[in-house]
Amino acid sequence: MGGKPRSRERFCAPHGGGRRSDRSRIEEPALIVAVYDTNNYISGTFWRGLPRQAIHLAKQGRVEVVTCELLLDELQDVLTRPDKPFGLSSEEATRVLDDVRSYTHLVVPTRKVKVCRDPSDNLVIECALAGSAQYIVTGDPDLLVLGQFENIIIVDVRTFVATIASVSKGAEGSA
């Protein structure tokens, strides 16, 4: 997916993520790494509020968001469902996915887990493990009920945005 960035006129504004060299990333302070569940991308794209703030944190480079192709496939499926209020065309869904790809890093899950009540939610944890994420940000009760898996904290978007805000304030105070 090289070349010029595609227009995102209807969706979130581009930020230039993914353009940092590996070297500049090493010199930057350590980022919080998170997996955003599909519901965060949907809410953050179409409505104002905390999910959009979480997306902006990623676009600003304050959070590194990791995802995988299967989660992006799920997002595309949800975006194009005619029974949903947004029911996008495949071209519109591609623009949203291009935007999501611009501020996320793809990982390939290699470890399988079976810990969720809903087996399809295991992929979110597998993605977090592959990306060494510290957080999973979700509104899914089947994930939230876990609270934590190994070293990965599972939180709703309100808690996550508040956590990033408090970390940022702490960093400003120590500078």
N, C-alpha and C positions, 0 to 999 in steps of 0.2 A: 504494500500500500504506500508506495513512495509518491513523489511528485508534489504538486501544489495542494494545499489543504482545500477541501471542498467547502462550499458555502454552507453556513449553518444559520441562515437568516431567521428561521422560525424557532430555533432551539437555542440552547445555551451558547454563549459567546466563546470563541476559541481562546486558549491561553498560551499556547506554545509548549505545552507539556510534551514530553517524549523527545524534545530537541536537545536536552542537556546531554553533554558528552559524559561518558562514564567517569572521566577524570574530574569534571566539575562536580559530579554527584558525590564523589568521595570526599571532596573538600568541604561540602556543605554539612551543616549539623545533621545528626541522625534524624530521620523522619519517622513518624508513626506510620506503620504499614497496616492497611485495612482491606478487607473484602467488603464491598457493598452488595447486598442482596438485590435482586431484580426490582423489588418494590421501591427501593431508594432511587434507582435510575428513572423509573416511571414517574414517581411523585416529583422528583427533582426536575424533570424535564417539562412537565405539564402544569405544575402548580407551584406557587410560592410557598415558602416555609422552610422548615429545618432540613428536609432532604435536599432542597436546592442549595442551602448553605453548606451542606456536606460536600456537594459537587463543587461548589466554588472553592472550598478548602483544598480539594484535589487540584483544581485548575490553577490555584495560586502556588502550588508546590508545597503546601503545608502538610499534606498527607499524601503518601504514596498508596494508590489504590491498585490492588492486583485482582485479576480476573482470569478466566479461562474461556476457551472457545465454547464449551458446553453451556456455560452461564450466558454468554453472548447469544447463543442460539435460542436459549429460553427467552431472553429479552426480545429478540426479533419475533419469536412466536407470539408473545403477549402483545407486542406493539401492533401486529397485523391482524389480531383477532377482530372480526367484524362485530362481535357482541360487546366490545369494550367501547367506552365513550370516545377514545382517540382513534381506534380502528384505522391505522395509517396504511397508505399504499406501500408497496415494497420499496419504492424510491424514497418516500419519506422516512420509512424505518431505516433504510440504509444511511440516510443523513444523521439520524439519531445515533446509530451504531458507530458511524465514523467519529462523531463527537465523543462518544464514550471511549472509543479506542485512543483518542488524542490525549486523554489524561489518565489512562490506565496502563498497566504493564501486564502482558500475558504470561501466564505460567502454565505448566502442564502437570496436572495432578498425577502423582505416581502411587501414592499410598491410599488404599481403600479403607474406609471406616464404616461401621454400622452402629451408629449411636442415636440417630434421630427417630422419633415416632413416625415421621413421614420419610420413607427411604430416599425420596428425591432430594431432600435437604442435606443428605450426607455430602453431596457434591460441593456445597458451600464450604463445609469444613475441610474437605480434601483440597480445595483451592487455597484456603487459608494456610494449610500445612505446607503446600508446595511453594507458596510465596512468603513463608516465614512471617505471616501477618500476626500482629499483636491483637487485632480486633476484627470481629465480624459485626457489621452494622446491619440490622435487620428489623423488620416489624413482624416477622413470622413467629407466632407463639411456639411452634414446634422447635425452633432454634433458641428462642429467648429462654425457654424453660430450662435449658441446659446451664445457662449462666456463664459457663466456662468449659472449654475442652483443652486439656493439657495447659499450655501457656496462653491460649487464645481466649480473650475476654469477649463474650457475646452480649452486645448491648443494643438498645434502640437508638434511633438517630438523635433524639433529644439528649440522652446521656453522652453520646459520642461528641456532639458539637460542644456541649458544656465542658467535656474533658479537654478537647483541643483548645478551647478558650482559656481554661485554667493553666494548661501547659504553656500557652503563649504568654500569658501574664507573668508566669514564673520565670520564663526566659527573659522577658523584658526587664524584670526586677533584678536579675543577676548580671545584666550587661553593663 
